[in-house]
Amino acid sequence: MTIHWCGTGLSSGPGLRRLIDNGHTVVVWNRTVETAKKAVGDIAKDIRAYSLEALTAALQPGDIAISMLPADQHVAIAKACLARNANFVSSSYIAPEMRALE
C-alpha cells in the first residue's frame, strides 16, 4: 500500500513526517517538483509532478490518496480513487458533489 500525498502547503510537513517516520511508503505529488523539494524534501524522497492523469495511473487497489489541494480538486481525485479501488482522504467539508459519490 502506498500513500499518495497531494500538495505541499504549509500544513503538509507534520503529517508527512509522521507517516514516513512510521515506515509508510509515501509518494508526494505537487504541481511543481522544485517547490515540493523546498517544502518537504528533507522529509520525502519520492516527489513527483502532479497531474490527475499521473496520479490515477499510479494508484493501485488499497492505496490511499490524501488531498491537501484546494477543495475544488477533491472530487476528481476521489473519482480516480473509486475507479482504481483506492481510498481517498481530505480534511475539507463534504461538498454536495462529494456526497453524491457515496
C-alpha positions in Angstrom: 0.0 0.0 0.0 1.3 3.4 -1.0 0.1 6.7 0.4 -0.1 9.4 -2.2 0.1 12.9 -0.6 -1.1 15.6 -3.0 0.0 19.1 -2.3 2.8 20.5 -0.1 1.4 23.6 1.5 2.3 24.8 5.0 0.4 22.1 6.8 2.0 19.2 5.0 5.2 18.8 7.0 3.9 17.3 10.2 1.6 14.8 8.5 4.2 13.7 6.1 6.9 13.4 8.8 4.6 11.2 10.9 3.7 8.8 8.0 7.3 8.5 6.8 8.8 8.1 10.3 6.3 5.3 10.9 7.6 3.4 7.9 4.8 4.1 5.4 5.6 4.3 1.7 4.7 7.8 0.6 4.7 9.5 -2.8 4.4 13.2 -2.7 2.7 14.9 -5.6 2.9 18.6 -6.3 2.3 20.8 -9.3 6.0 22.0 -9.1 8.6 19.4 -8.0 11.1 22.1 -7.1 8.6 23.8 -4.8 7.8 20.5 -3.1 11.5 19.7 -2.6 12.0 23.1 -0.9 9.0 22.5 1.3 9.3 18.8 2.2 12.5 17.5 0.5 14.1 16.9 3.9 11.2 14.5 4.7 10.1 12.9 1.5 12.3 11.4 -1.1 9.8 10.3 -3.8 8.4 13.6 -5.1 6.6 13.7 -8.5 4.9 16.3 -10.7 1.2 16.2 -10.0 -1.4 15.8 -12.7 -4.6 13.9 -12.2 -3.7 11.6 -15.0 -0.3 10.7 -13.5 -1.8 10.2 -10.0 -4.6 8.0 -11.5 -2.1 5.9 -13.3 0.0 5.4 -10.1 -3.0 4.4 -7.9 -3.2 0.7 -7.0 -6.1 -1.1 -5.2 -5.8 -0.3 -1.5 -3.6 2.8 -1.9 -4.6 6.0 -0.1 -4.7 9.4 -1.8 -4.6 12.3 0.7 -5.5 15.6 -0.9 -4.1 18.8 0.5 -5.1 20.5 -2.7 -7.8 23.2 -3.0 -11.3 21.8 -2.4 -12.3 22.1 -6.0 -9.7 19.3 -6.8 -11.1 16.8 -4.3 -14.0 15.3 -6.3 -11.8 14.5 -9.3 -9.2 12.7 -7.1 -12.0 10.9 -5.2 -13.4 9.7 -8.6 -9.9 8.5 -9.6 -9.7 6.6 -6.3 -13.1 4.9 -6.9 -12.1 3.9 -10.4 -8.8 2.4 -9.1 -10.3 0.8 -5.9 -8.1 3.1 -3.8 -9.1 5.2 -0.7 -9.5 9.0 -0.5 -8.8 11.3 2.4 -9.2 15.1 2.8 -9.8 17.4 5.6 -12.3 19.5 3.7 -16.0 19.7 4.4 -18.1 17.4 2.4 -19.5 19.3 -0.6 -22.7 18.1 -2.3 -20.6 16.8 -5.3 -18.5 14.7 -2.9 -21.6 13.4 -1.1 -23.0 12.3 -4.5 -20.2 9.9 -4.8 -21.5 7.8 -1.9 
